[in-house]
Amino acid sequence: MIPPARPDLGPEEVAAVTEVLNSGMIAQGRKVAELEQRWAEFCGVKHAIALSNGPAGRWSTLGGWGSAPAARG
């Protein structure tokens, strides 16, 4: 079988993930805020919002354009 990915993770990456897991803040924590700030600076914009995945990004974009279907509850 051909593996779908071969991540190159070293001790630095493992330590960073461990730090986040140990903080108890795996969403909306300090690292997420840092990512958003650095991404906004990289893009030359005031704000950036980290989302959980690609589909969430697409739905957010469509919602911003007023094109997203109504949410179903």
PQR file of N, CA, C, O and H, with PARSE charges and radii, in Angstrom:
ATOM      1  N   MET A   1       0.832  -1.177   0.000 -0.4000 1.5000
ATOM      2  CA  MET A   1       0.000   0.000   0.000 -0.0000 2.0000
ATOM      3  C   MET A   1       0.880   1.244   0.000  0.5500 1.7000
ATOM      4  O   MET A   1       1.903   1.293   0.683 -0.5500 1.4000
ATOM      5  N   ILE A   2       0.481   2.228  -0.756 -0.4000 1.5000
ATOM      6  CA  ILE A   2       1.202   3.499  -0.792 -0.0000 2.0000
ATOM      7  C   ILE A   2       0.607   4.397   0.292  0.5500 1.7000
ATOM      8  O   ILE A   2      -0.596   4.658   0.279 -0.5500 1.4000
ATOM      9  H   ILE A   2      -0.350   2.189  -1.311  0.4000 1.0000
ATOM     10  N   PRO A   3       1.431   4.875   1.231 -0.5600 1.5000
ATOM     11  CA  PRO A   3       0.892   5.735   2.288  0.2800 2.0000
ATOM     12  C   PRO A   3       0.441   7.084   1.708  0.5500 1.7000
ATOM     13  O   PRO A   3       1.095   7.619   0.814 -0.5500 1.4000
ATOM     14  N   PRO A   4      -0.673   7.635   2.213 -0.5600 1.5000
ATOM     15  CA  PRO A   4      -1.173   8.901   1.688  0.2800 2.0000
ATOM     16  C   PRO A   4      -0.295  10.093   2.048  0.5500 1.7000
ATOM     17  O   PRO A   4      -0.350  11.130   1.387 -0.5500 1.4000
ATOM     18  N   ALA A   5       0.514   9.950   3.093 -0.4000 1.5000
ATOM     19  CA  ALA A   5       1.399  11.043   3.515 -0.0000 2.0000
ATOM     20  C   ALA A   5       2.555  10.477   4.318  0.5500 1.7000
ATOM     21  O   ALA A   5       2.440   9.432   4.959 -0.5500 1.4000
ATOM     22  H   ALA A   5       0.559   9.108   3.631  0.4000 1.0000
ATOM     23  N   ARG A   6       3.641  11.170   4.271 -0.4000 1.5000
ATOM     24  CA  ARG A   6       4.803  10.819   5.094 -0.0000 2.0000
ATOM     25  C   ARG A   6       5.260  12.070   5.836  0.5500 1.7000
ATOM     26  O   ARG A   6       6.216  12.724   5.420 -0.5500 1.4000
ATOM     27  H   ARG A   6       3.735  12.018   3.751  0.4000 1.0000
ATOM     28  N   PRO A   7       4.583  12.404   6.932 -0.5600 1.5000
ATOM     29  CA  PRO A   7       4.950  13.622   7.653  0.2800 2.0000
ATOM     30  C   PRO A   7       6.366  13.533   8.202  0.5500 1.7000
ATOM     31  O   PRO A   7       6.798  12.486   8.685 -0.5500 1.4000
ATOM     32  N   ASP A   8       7.067  14.636   8.120 -0.4000 1.5000
ATOM     33  CA  ASP A   8       8.432  14.731   8.633 -0.0000 2.0000
ATOM     34  C   ASP A   8       8.372  15.448   9.973  0.5500 1.7000
ATOM     35  O   ASP A   8       8.558  16.663  10.044 -0.5500 1.4000
ATOM     36  H   ASP A   8       6.716  15.486   7.728  0.4000 1.0000
ATOM     37  N   LEU A   9       8.111  14.691  11.034 -0.4000 1.5000
ATOM     38  CA  LEU A   9       7.965  15.261  12.365 -0.0000 2.0000
ATOM     39  C   LEU A   9       9.162  14.916  13.223  0.5500 1.7000
ATOM     40  O   LEU A   9       9.522  13.750  13.383 -0.5500 1.4000
ATOM     41  H   LEU A   9       7.960  13.705  10.976  0.4000 1.0000
ATOM     42  N   GLY A  10       9.771  15.949  13.770 -0.4000 1.5000
ATOM     43  CA  GLY A  10      10.911  15.751  14.650 -0.0000 2.0000
ATOM     44  C   GLY A  10      10.563  16.127  16.076  0.5500 1.7000
ATOM     45  O   GLY A  10       9.400  16.386  16.386 -0.5500 1.4000
ATOM     46  H   GLY A  10       9.479  16.896  13.640  0.4000 1.0000
ATOM     47  N   PRO A  11      11.552  16.158  16.939 -0.5600 1.5000
ATOM     48  CA  PRO A  11      11.322  16.468  18.354  0.2800 2.0000
ATOM     49  C   PRO A  11      10.697  17.848  18.577  0.5500 1.7000
ATOM     50  O   PRO A  11       9.912  18.022  19.509 -0.5500 1.4000
ATOM     51  N   GLU A  12      11.032  18.822  17.743 -0.4000 1.5000
ATOM     52  CA  GLU A  12      10.472  20.175  17.902 -0.0000 2.0000
ATOM     53  C   GLU A  12       8.957  20.175  17.672  0.5500 1.7000
ATOM     54  O   GLU A  12       8.209  20.805  18.420 -0.5500 1.4000
ATOM     55  H   GLU A  12      11.670  18.681  16.986  0.4000 1.0000
ATOM     56  N   GLU A  13       8.515  19.469  16.640 -0.4000 1.5000
ATOM     57  CA  GLU A  13       7.086  19.390  16.346 -0.0000 2.0000
ATOM     58  C   GLU A  13       6.341  18.616  17.432  0.5500 1.7000
ATOM     59  O   GLU A  13       5.251  19.013  17.843 -0.5500 1.4000
ATOM     60  H   GLU A  13       9.122  18.957  16.032  0.4000 1.0000
ATOM     61  N   VAL A  14       6.921  17.529  17.888 -0.4000 1.5000
ATOM     62  CA  VAL A  14       6.300  16.724  18.950 -0.0000 2.0000
ATOM     63  C   VAL A  14       6.181  17.560  20.226  0.5500 1.7000
ATOM     64  O   VAL A  14       5.158  17.503  20.909 -0.5500 1.4000
ATOM     65  H   VAL A  14       7.806  17.206  17.554  0.4000 1.0000
ATOM     66  N   ALA A  15       7.216  18.332  20.550 -0.4000 1.5000
ATOM     67  CA  ALA A  15       7.184  19.185  21.739 -0.0000 2.0000
ATOM     68  C   ALA A  15       6.102  20.256  21.618  0.5500 1.7000
ATOM     69  O   ALA A  15       5.413  20.545  22.596 -0.5500 1.4000
ATOM     70  H   ALA A  15       8.047  18.378  19.995  0.4000 1.0000
ATOM     71  N   ALA A  16       5.943  20.853  20.425 -0.4000 1.5000
ATOM     72  CA  ALA A  16       4.933  21.895  20.226 -0.0000 2.0000
ATOM     73  C   ALA A  16       3.528  21.327  20.396  0.5500 1.7000
ATOM     74  O   ALA A  16       2.679  21.948  21.035 -0.5500 1.4000
ATOM     75  H   ALA A  16       6.503  20.618  19.631  0.4000 1.0000
ATOM     76  N   VAL A  17       3.281  20.153  19.830 -0.4000 1.5000
ATOM     77  CA  VAL A  17       1.961  19.516  19.968 -0.0000 2.0000
ATOM     78  C   VAL A  17       1.713  19.128  21.423  0.5500 1.7000
ATOM     79  O   VAL A  17       0.610  19.318  21.934 -0.5500 1.4000
ATOM     80  H   VAL A  17       3.971  19.648  19.311  0.4000 1.0000
ATOM     81  N   THR A  18       2.717  18.594  22.084 -0.4000 1.5000
ATOM     82  CA  THR A  18       2.592  18.208  23.486 -0.0000 2.0000
ATOM     83  C   THR A  18       2.277  19.420  24.355  0.5500 1.7000
ATOM     84  O   THR A  18       1.465  19.333  25.276 -0.5500 1.4000
ATOM     85  H   THR A  18       3.613  18.440  21.669  0.4000 1.0000
ATOM     86  N   GLU A  19       2.922  20.553  24.062 -0.4000 1.5000
ATOM     87  CA  GLU A  19       2.667  21.788  24.816 -0.0000 2.0000
ATOM     88  C   GLU A  19       1.196  22.208  24.700  0.5500 1.7000
ATOM     89  O   GLU A  19       0.568  22.574  25.694 -0.5500 1.4000
ATOM     90  H   GLU A  19       3.581  20.623  23.314  0.4000 1.0000
ATOM     91  N   VAL A  20       0.660  22.152  23.492 -0.4000 1.5000
ATOM     92  CA  VAL A  20      -0.739  22.531  23.281 -0.0000 2.0000
ATOM     93  C   VAL A  20      -1.664  21.552  23.994  0.5500 1.7000
ATOM     94  O   VAL A  20      -2.598  21.971  24.678 -0.5500 1.4000
ATOM     95  H   VAL A  20       1.170  21.855  22.685  0.4000 1.0000
ATOM     96  N   LEU A  21      -1.416  20.260  23.843 -0.4000 1.5000
ATOM     97  CA  LEU A  21      -2.272  19.265  24.502 -0.0000 2.0000
ATOM     98  C   LEU A  21      -2.228  19.419  26.017  0.5500 1.7000
ATOM     99  O   LEU A  21      -3.261  19.317  26.678 -0.5500 1.4000
ATOM    100  H   LEU A  21      -0.657  19.920  23.287  0.4000 1.0000
ATOM    101  N   ASN A  22      -1.059  19.661  26.566 -0.4000 1.5000
ATOM    102  CA  ASN A  22      -0.929  19.816  28.015 -0.0000 2.0000
ATOM    103  C   ASN A  22      -1.579  21.100  28.519  0.5500 1.7000
ATOM    104  O   ASN A  22      -1.952  21.183  29.689 -0.5500 1.4000
ATOM    105  H   ASN A  22      -0.220  19.744  26.029  0.4000 1.0000
ATOM    106  N   SER A  23      -1.719  22.102  27.651 -0.4000 1.5000
ATOM    107  CA  SER A  23      -2.338  23.364  28.063 -0.0000 2.0000
ATOM    108  C   SER A  23      -3.841  23.206  28.272  0.5500 1.7000
ATOM    109  O   SER A  23      -4.456  23.996  28.989 -0.5500 1.4000
ATOM    110  H   SER A  23      -1.416  22.034  26.700  0.4000 1.0000
ATOM    111  N   GLY A  24      -4.437  22.184  27.648 -0.4000 1.5000
ATOM    112  CA  GLY A  24      -5.873  21.995  27.740 -0.0000 2.0000
ATOM    113  C   GLY A  24      -6.656  22.901  26.799  0.5500 1.7000
ATOM    114  O   GLY A  24      -7.886  22.867  26.801 -0.5500 1.4000
ATOM    115  H   GLY A  24      -3.937  21.542  27.065  0.4000 1.0000
ATOM    116  N   MET A  25      -5.971  23.710  25.996 -0.4000 1.5000
ATOM    117  CA  MET A  25      -6.623  24.645  25.073 -0.0000 2.0000
ATOM    118  C   MET A  25      -6.275  24.247  23.644  0.5500 1.7000
ATOM    119  O   MET A  25      -5.366  24.815  23.039 -0.5500 1.4000
ATOM    120  H   MET A  25      -4.972  23.738  25.995  0.4000 1.0000
ATOM    121  N   ILE A  26      -7.003  23.265  23.103 -0.4000 1.5000
ATOM    122  CA  ILE A  26      -6.701  22.816  21.749 -0.0000 2.0000
ATOM    123  C   ILE A  26      -7.469  23.616  20.701  0.5500 1.7000
ATOM    124  O   ILE A  26      -7.268  23.436  19.499 -0.5500 1.4000
ATOM    125  H   ILE A  26      -7.741  22.803  23.594  0.4000 1.0000
ATOM    126  N   ALA A  27      -8.349  24.499  21.168 -0.4000 1.5000
ATOM    127  CA  ALA A  27      -9.049  25.421  20.268 -0.0000 2.0000
ATOM    128  C   ALA A  27      -9.118  26.774  20.967  0.5500 1.7000
ATOM    129  O   ALA A  27      -9.396  26.847  22.164 -0.5500 1.4000
ATOM    130  H   ALA A  27      -8.512  24.644  22.144  0.4000 1.0000
ATOM    131  N   GLN A  28      -8.869  27.819  20.235 -0.4000 1.5000
ATOM    132  CA  GLN A  28      -8.936  29.190  20.736 -0.0000 2.0000
ATOM    133  C   GLN A  28      -7.895  29.495  21.813  0.5500 1.7000
ATOM    134  O   GLN A  28      -8.109  30.393  22.627 -0.5500 1.4000
ATOM    135  H   GLN A  28      -8.643  27.760  19.263  0.4000 1.0000
ATOM    136  N   GLY A  29      -6.802  28.791  21.837 -0.4000 1.5000
ATOM    137  CA  GLY A  29      -5.753  29.057  22.801 -0.0000 2.0000
ATOM    138  C   GLY A  29      -4.722  30.046  22.279  0.5500 1.7000
ATOM    139  O   GLY A  29      -4.903  30.662  21.228 -0.5500 1.4000
ATOM    140  H   GLY A  29      -6.628  28.062  21.176  0.4000 1.0000
ATOM    141  N   ARG A  30      -3.647  30.183  23.027 -0.4000 1.5000
ATOM    142  CA  ARG A  30      -2.572  31.124  22.700 -0.0000 2.0000
ATOM    143  C   ARG A  30      -1.952  30.830  21.349  0.5500 1.7000
ATOM    144  O   ARG A  30      -1.648  31.754  20.594 -0.5500 1.4000
ATOM    145  H   ARG A  30      -3.500  29.683  23.881  0.4000 1.0000
ATOM    146  N   LYS A  31      -1.761  29.574  21.034 -0.4000 1.5000
ATOM    147  CA  LYS A  31      -1.137  29.202  19.760 -0.0000 2.0000
ATOM    148  C   LYS A  31      -2.033  29.549  18.570  0.5500 1.7000
ATOM    149  O   LYS A  31      -1.539  29.939  17.512 -0.5500 1.4000
ATOM    150  H   LYS A  31      -2.007  28.824  21.647  0.4000 1.0000
ATOM    151  N   VAL A  32      -3.347  29.409  18.743 -0.4000 1.5000
ATOM    152  CA  VAL A  32      -4.275  29.767  17.668 -0.0000 2.0000
ATOM    153  C   VAL A  32      -4.225  31.275  17.437  0.5500 1.7000
ATOM    154  O   VAL A  32      -4.182  31.729  16.294 -0.5500 1.4000
ATOM    155  H   VAL A  32      -3.749  29.092  19.603  0.4000 1.0000
ATOM    156  N   ALA A  33      -4.230  32.051  18.522 -0.4000 1.5000
ATOM    157  CA  ALA A  33      -4.151  33.511  18.396 -0.0000 2.0000
ATOM    158  C   ALA A  33      -2.848  33.921  17.711  0.5500 1.7000
ATOM    159  O   ALA A  33      -2.844  34.828  16.878 -0.5500 1.4000
ATOM    160  H   ALA A  33      -4.265  31.682  19.451  0.4000 1.0000
ATOM    161  N   GLU A  34      -1.760  33.266  18.052 -0.4000 1.5000
ATOM    162  CA  GLU A  34      -0.470  33.549  17.418 -0.0000 2.0000
ATOM    163  C   GLU A  34      -0.516  33.222  15.925  0.5500 1.7000
ATOM    164  O   GLU A  34      -0.029  33.999  15.104 -0.5500 1.4000
ATOM    165  H   GLU A  34      -1.763  32.529  18.728  0.4000 1.0000
ATOM    166  N   LEU A  35      -1.095  32.084  15.576 -0.4000 1.5000
ATOM    167  CA  LEU A  35      -1.230  31.711  14.170 -0.0000 2.0000
ATOM    168  C   LEU A  35      -2.041  32.757  13.412  0.5500 1.7000
ATOM    169  O   LEU A  35      -1.639  33.188  12.331 -0.5500 1.4000
ATOM    170  H   LEU A  35      -1.491  31.453  16.244  0.4000 1.0000
ATOM    171  N   GLU A  36      -3.174  33.166  13.968 -0.4000 1.5000
ATOM    172  CA  GLU A  36      -4.020  34.149  13.299 -0.0000 2.0000
ATOM    173  C   GLU A  36      -3.281  35.468  13.091  0.5500 1.7000
ATOM    174  O   GLU A  36      -3.358  36.064  12.017 -0.5500 1.4000
ATOM    175  H   GLU A  36      -3.501  32.815  14.846  0.4000 1.0000
ATOM    176  N   GLN A  37      -2.572  35.918  14.110 -0.4000 1.5000
ATOM    177  CA  GLN A  37      -1.827  37.177  14.008 -0.0000 2.0000
ATOM    178  C   GLN A  37      -0.726  37.079  12.951  0.5500 1.7000
ATOM    179  O   GLN A  37      -0.589  37.971  12.114 -0.5500 1.4000
ATOM    180  H   GLN A  37      -2.510  35.434  14.982  0.4000 1.0000
ATOM    181  N   ARG A  38       0.045  36.015  12.987 -0.4000 1.5000
ATOM    182  CA  ARG A  38       1.144  35.857  12.032 -0.0000 2.0000
ATOM    183  C   ARG A  38       0.633  35.688  10.605  0.5500 1.7000
ATOM    184  O   ARG A  38       1.251  36.184   9.663 -0.5500 1.4000
ATOM    185  H   ARG A  38      -0.067  35.291  13.667  0.4000 1.0000
ATOM    186  N   TRP A  39      -0.499  34.987  10.437 -0.4000 1.5000
ATOM    187  CA  TRP A  39      -1.066  34.805   9.103 -0.0000 2.0000
ATOM    188  C   TRP A  39      -1.574  36.141   8.560  0.5500 1.7000
ATOM    189  O   TRP A  39      -1.376  36.447   7.385 -0.5500 1.4000
ATOM    190  H   TRP A  39      -1.001  34.584  11.202  0.4000 1.0000
ATOM    191  N   ALA A  40      -2.229  36.938   9.410 -0.4000 1.5000
ATOM    192  CA  ALA A  40      -2.707  38.256   8.990 -0.0000 2.0000
ATOM    193  C   ALA A  40      -1.531  39.131   8.557  0.5500 1.7000
ATOM    194  O   ALA A  40      -1.611  39.814   7.536 -0.5500 1.4000
ATOM    195  H   ALA A  40      -2.390  36.689  10.365  0.4000 1.0000
ATOM    196  N   GLU A  41      -0.451  39.114   9.320 -0.4000 1.5000
ATOM    197  CA  GLU A  41       0.738  39.888   8.953 -0.0000 2.0000
ATOM    198  C   GLU A  41       1.306  39.404   7.620  0.5500 1.7000
ATOM    199  O   GLU A  41       1.677  40.213   6.769 -0.5500 1.4000
ATOM    200  H   GLU A  41      -0.386  38.560  10.149  0.4000 1.0000
ATOM    201  N   PHE A  42       1.374  38.105   7.444 -0.4000 1.5000
ATOM    202  CA  PHE A  42       1.898  37.529   6.199 -0.0000 2.0000
ATOM    203  C   PHE A  42       1.059  37.962   5.001  0.5500 1.7000
ATOM    204  O   PHE A  42       1.594  38.245   3.929 -0.5500 1.4000
ATOM    205  H   PHE A  42       1.073  37.448   8.135  0.4000 1.0000
ATOM    206  N   CYS A  43      -0.266  38.010   5.190 -0.4000 1.5000
ATOM    207  CA  CYS A  43      -1.185  38.370   4.104 -0.0000 2.0000
ATOM    208  C   CYS A  43      -1.344  39.881   3.949  0.5500 1.7000
ATOM    209  O   CYS A  43      -1.938  40.344   2.975 -0.5500 1.4000
ATOM    210  H   CYS A  43      -0.701  37.780   6.061  0.4000 1.0000
ATOM    211  N   GLY A  44      -0.819  40.648   4.901 -0.4000 1.5000
ATOM    212  CA  GLY A  44      -0.941  42.091   4.833 -0.0000 2.0000
ATOM    213  C   GLY A  44      -2.350  42.598   5.123  0.5500 1.7000
ATOM    214  O   GLY A  44      -2.798  43.583   4.536 -0.5500 1.4000
ATOM    215  H   GLY A  44      -0.337  40.271   5.692  0.4000 1.0000
ATOM    216  N   VAL A  45      -3.042  41.920   6.031 -0.4000 1.5000
ATOM    217  CA  VAL A  45      -4.399  42.310   6.406 -0.0000 2.0000
ATOM    218  C   VAL A  45      -4.467  42.527   7.916  0.5500 1.7000
ATOM    219  O   VAL A  45      -3.549  42.152   8.645 -0.5500 1.4000
ATOM    220  H   VAL A  45      -2.678  41.121   6.509  0.4000 1.0000
ATOM    221  N   LYS A  46      -5.569  43.138   8.383 -0.4000 1.5000
ATOM    222  CA  LYS A  46      -5.725  43.401   9.820 -0.0000 2.0000
ATOM    223  C   LYS A  46      -6.023  42.147  10.629  0.5500 1.7000
ATOM    224  O   LYS A  46      -5.512  41.979  11.736 -0.5500 1.4000
ATOM    225  H   LYS A  46      -6.315  43.442   7.791  0.4000 1.0000
ATOM    226  N   HIS A  47      -6.855  41.266  10.070 -0.4000 1.5000
ATOM    227  CA  HIS A  47      -7.342  40.118  10.837 -0.0000 2.0000
ATOM    228  C   HIS A  47      -7.300  38.841  10.010  0.5500 1.7000
ATOM    229  O   HIS A  47      -7.392  38.875   8.783 -0.5500 1.4000
ATOM    230  H   HIS A  47      -7.270  41.403   9.170  0.4000 1.0000
ATOM    231  N   ALA A  48      -7.161  37.724  10.696 -0.4000 1.5000
ATOM    232  CA  ALA A  48      -7.274  36.399  10.081 -0.0000 2.0000
ATOM    233  C   ALA A  48      -7.986  35.507  11.095  0.5500 1.7000
ATOM    234  O   ALA A  48      -7.843  35.688  12.304 -0.5500 1.4000
ATOM    235  H   ALA A  48      -7.087  37.696  11.693  0.4000 1.0000
ATOM    236  N   ILE A  49      -8.741  34.561  10.598 -0.4000 1.5000
ATOM    237  CA  ILE A  49      -9.477  33.649  11.484 -0.0000 2.0000
ATOM    238  C   ILE A  49      -9.099  32.221  11.117  0.5500 1.7000
ATOM    239  O   ILE A  49      -9.281  31.796   9.976 -0.5500 1.4000
ATOM    240  H   ILE A  49      -8.858  34.414   9.616  0.4000 1.0000
ATOM    241  N   ALA A  50      -8.577  31.492  12.077 -0.4000 1.5000
ATOM    242  CA  ALA A  50      -8.249  30.082  11.871 -0.0000 2.0000
ATOM    243  C   ALA A  50      -9.536  29.263  11.966  0.5500 1.7000
ATOM    244  O   ALA A  50     -10.345  29.458  12.872 -0.5500 1.4000
ATOM    245  H   ALA A  50      -8.429  31.838  13.004  0.4000 1.0000
ATOM    246  N   LEU A  51      -9.707  28.358  11.028 -0.4000 1.5000
ATOM    247  CA  LEU A  51     -10.870  27.472  11.030 -0.0000 2.0000
ATOM    248  C   LEU A  51     -10.399  26.029  11.152  0.5500 1.7000
ATOM    249  O   LEU A  51      -9.216  25.733  10.984 -0.5500 1.4000
ATOM    250  H   LEU A  51      -9.049  28.200  10.292  0.4000 1.0000
ATOM    251  N   SER A  52     -11.332  25.143  11.443 -0.4000 1.5000
ATOM    252  CA  SER A  52     -10.979  23.753  11.729 -0.0000 2.0000
ATOM    253  C   SER A  52     -10.573  22.950  10.503  0.5500 1.7000
ATOM    254  O   SER A  52      -9.813  21.988  10.620 -0.5500 1.4000
ATOM    255  H   SER A  52     -12.293  25.384  11.579  0.4000 1.0000
ATOM    256  N   ASN A  53     -11.074  23.332   9.313 -0.4000 1.5000
ATOM    257  CA  ASN A  53     -10.766  22.542   8.121 -0.0000 2.0000
ATOM    258  C   ASN A  53     -11.166  23.299   6.854  0.5500 1.7000
ATOM    259  O   ASN A  53     -11.727  24.392   6.930 -0.5500 1.4000
ATOM    260  H   ASN A  53     -11.692  24.113   9.217  0.4000 1.0000
ATOM    261  N   GLY A  54     -10.879  22.723   5.711 -0.4000 1.5000
ATOM    262  CA  GLY A  54     -11.182  23.351   4.432 -0.0000 2.0000
ATOM    263  C   GLY A  54     -12.665  23.592   4.188  0.5500 1.7000
ATOM    264  O   GLY A  54     -13.044  24.691   3.784 -0.5500 1.4000
ATOM    265  H   GLY A  54     -10.423  21.835   5.649  0.4000 1.0000
ATOM    266  N   PRO A  55     -13.519  22.588   4.424 -0.5600 1.5000
ATOM    267  CA  PRO A  55     -14.950  22.837   4.222  0.2800 2.0000
ATOM    268  C   PRO A  55     -15.480  23.995   5.079  0.5500 1.7000
ATOM    269  O   PRO A  55     -16.328  24.759   4.618 -0.5500 1.4000
ATOM    270  N   ALA A  56     -14.994  24.133   6.310 -0.4000 1.5000
ATOM    271  CA  ALA A  56     -15.424  25.257   7.150 -0.0000 2.0000
ATOM    272  C   ALA A  56     -15.013  26.577   6.505  0.5500 1.7000
ATOM    273  O   ALA A  56     -15.752  27.558   6.577 -0.5500 1.4000
ATOM    274  H   ALA A  56     -14.305  23.513   6.684  0.4000 1.0000
ATOM    275  N   GLY A  57     -13.858  26.605   5.885 -0.4000 1.5000
ATOM    276  CA  GLY A  57     -13.416  27.801   5.183 -0.0000 2.0000
ATOM    277  C   GLY A  57     -14.289  28.117   3.988  0.5500 1.7000
ATOM    278  O   GLY A  57     -14.624  29.277   3.746 -0.5500 1.4000
ATOM    279  H   GLY A  57     -13.258  25.807   5.827  0.4000 1.0000
ATOM    280  N   ARG A  58     -14.659  27.093   3.242 -0.4000 1.5000
ATOM    281  CA  ARG A  58     -15.519  27.310   2.080 -0.0000 2.0000
ATOM    282  C   ARG A  58     -16.894  27.810   2.504  0.5500 1.7000
ATOM    283  O   ARG A  58     -17.427  28.737   1.894 -0.5500 1.4000
ATOM    284  H   ARG A  58     -14.387  26.150   3.438  0.4000 1.0000
ATOM    285  N   TRP A  59     -17.477  27.209   3.541 -0.4000 1.5000
ATOM    286  CA  TRP A  59     -18.782  27.658   4.024 -0.0000 2.0000
ATOM    287  C   TRP A  59     -18.698  29.091   4.531  0.5500 1.7000
ATOM    288  O   TRP A  59     -19.620  29.874   4.305 -0.5500 1.4000
ATOM    289  H   TRP A  59     -17.044  26.455   4.036  0.4000 1.0000
ATOM    290  N   SER A  60     -17.619  29.449   5.207 -0.4000 1.5000
ATOM    291  CA  SER A  60     -17.461  30.812   5.707 -0.0000 2.0000
ATOM    292  C   SER A  60     -17.370  31.804   4.563  0.5500 1.7000
ATOM    293  O   SER A  60     -17.946  32.889   4.630 -0.5500 1.4000
ATOM    294  H   SER A  60     -16.870  28.813   5.391  0.4000 1.0000
ATOM    295  N   THR A  61     -16.649  31.437   3.517 -0.4000 1.5000
ATOM    296  CA  THR A  61     -16.526  32.305   2.351 -0.0000 2.0000
ATOM    297  C   THR A  61     -17.889  32.497   1.694  0.5500 1.7000
ATOM    298  O   THR A  61     -18.279  33.622   1.379 -0.5500 1.4000
ATOM    299  H   THR A  61     -16.181  30.555   3.463  0.4000 1.0000
ATOM    300  N   LEU A  62     -18.601  31.409   1.491 -0.4000 1.5000
ATOM    301  CA  LEU A  62     -19.933  31.515   0.886 -0.0000 2.0000
ATOM    302  C   LEU A  62     -20.877  32.345   1.751  0.5500 1.7000
ATOM    303  O   LEU A  62     -21.668  33.137   1.236 -0.5500 1.4000
ATOM    304  H   LEU A  62     -18.284  30.496   1.747  0.4000 1.0000
ATOM    305  N   GLY A  63     -20.792  32.162   3.045 -0.4000 1.5000
ATOM    306  CA  GLY A  63     -21.628  32.945   3.949 -0.0000 2.0000
ATOM    307  C   GLY A  63     -21.320  34.434   3.858  0.5500 1.7000
ATOM    308  O   GLY A  63     -22.223  35.269   3.904 -0.5500 1.4000
ATOM    309  H   GLY A  63     -20.150  31.518   3.463  0.4000 1.0000
ATOM    310  N   GLY A  64     -20.042  34.757   3.729 -0.4000 1.5000
ATOM    311  CA  GLY A  64     -19.639  36.151   3.579 -0.0000 2.0000
ATOM    312  C   GLY A  64     -20.154  36.766   2.299  0.5500 1.7000
ATOM    313  O   GLY A  64     -20.425  37.966   2.250 -0.5500 1.4000
ATOM    314  H   GLY A  64     -19.308  34.079   3.691  0.4000 1.0000
ATOM    315  N   TRP A  65     -20.293  35.960   1.266 -0.4000 1.5000
ATOM    316  CA  TRP A  65     -20.824  36.441  -0.009 -0.0000 2.0000
ATOM    317  C   TRP A  65     -22.341  36.439  -0.026  0.5500 1.7000
ATOM    318  O   TRP A  65     -22.963  36.958  -0.953 -0.5500 1.4000
ATOM    319  H   TRP A  65     -20.074  34.985   1.306  0.4000 1.0000
ATOM    320  N   GLY A  66     -22.938  35.845   1.017 -0.4000 1.5000
ATOM    321  CA  GLY A  66     -24.392  35.738   1.048 -0.0000 2.0000
ATOM    322  C   GLY A  66     -24.906  34.600   0.181  0.5500 1.7000
ATOM    323  O   GLY A  66     -26.072  34.590  -0.213 -0.5500 1.4000
ATOM    324  H   GLY A  66     -22.432  35.424   1.770  0.4000 1.0000
ATOM    325  N   SER A  67     -24.030  33.635  -0.117 -0.4000 1.5000
ATOM    326  CA  SER A  67     -24.405  32.541  -1.021 -0.0000 2.0000
ATOM    327  C   SER A  67     -24.604  31.201  -0.339  0.5500 1.7000
ATOM    328  O   SER A  67     -25.000  30.232  -0.987 -0.5500 1.4000
ATOM    329  H   SER A  67     -23.083  33.643   0.203  0.4000 1.0000
ATOM    330  N   ALA A  68     -24.337  31.126   0.959 -0.4000 1.5000
ATOM    331  CA  ALA A  68     -24.434  29.839   1.646 -0.0000 2.0000
ATOM    332  C   ALA A  68     -25.897  29.464   1.844  0.5500 1.7000
ATOM    333  O   ALA A  68     -26.714  30.329   2.163 -0.5500 1.4000
ATOM    334  H   ALA A  68     -24.015  31.912   1.486  0.4000 1.0000
ATOM    335  N   PRO A  69     -26.244  28.193   1.661 -0.5600 1.5000
ATOM    336  CA  PRO A  69     -27.614  27.762   1.949  0.2800 2.0000
ATOM    337  C   PRO A  69     -27.934  27.971   3.426  0.5500 1.7000
ATOM    338  O   PRO A  69     -27.025  27.993   4.256 -0.5500 1.4000
ATOM    339  N   ALA A  70     -29.171  28.121   3.754 -0.4000 1.5000
ATOM    340  CA  ALA A  70     -29.586  28.303   5.139 -0.0000 2.0000
ATOM    341  C   ALA A  70     -29.144  27.095   5.964  0.5500 1.7000
ATOM    342  O   ALA A  70     -29.182  25.957   5.496 -0.5500 1.4000
ATOM    343  H   ALA A  70     -29.910  28.103   3.081  0.4000 1.0000
ATOM    344  N   ALA A  71     -28.728  27.364   7.187 -0.4000 1.5000
ATOM    345  CA  ALA A  71     -28.307  26.270   8.074 -0.0000 2.0000
ATOM    346  C   ALA A  71     -29.509  25.391   8.402  0.5500 1.7000
ATOM    347  O   ALA A  71     -30.633  25.867   8.560 -0.5500 1.4000
ATOM    348  H   ALA A  71     -28.697  28.288   7.567  0.4000 1.0000
ATOM    349  N   ARG A  72     -29.240  24.126   8.497 -0.4000 1.5000
ATOM    350  CA  ARG A  72     -30.302  23.192   8.849 -0.0000 2.0000
ATOM    351  C   ARG A  72     -30.076  22.716  10.273  0.5500 1.7000
ATOM    352  O   ARG A  72     -28.976  22.283  10.616 -0.5500 1.4000
ATOM    353  H   ARG A  72     -28.327  23.739   8.368  0.4000 1.0000
ATOM    354  N   GLY A  73     -31.094  22.790  11.092 -0.4000 1.5000
ATOM    355  CA  GLY A  73     -30.948  22.413  12.492 -0.0000 2.0000
ATOM    356  C   GLY A  73     -31.568  21.135  12.703  0.5500 1.7000
ATOM    357  O   GLY A  73     -31.562  20.622  13.822 -0.5500 1.4000
ATOM    358  H   GLY A  73     -31.988  23.141  10.813  0.4000 1.0000
TER
END
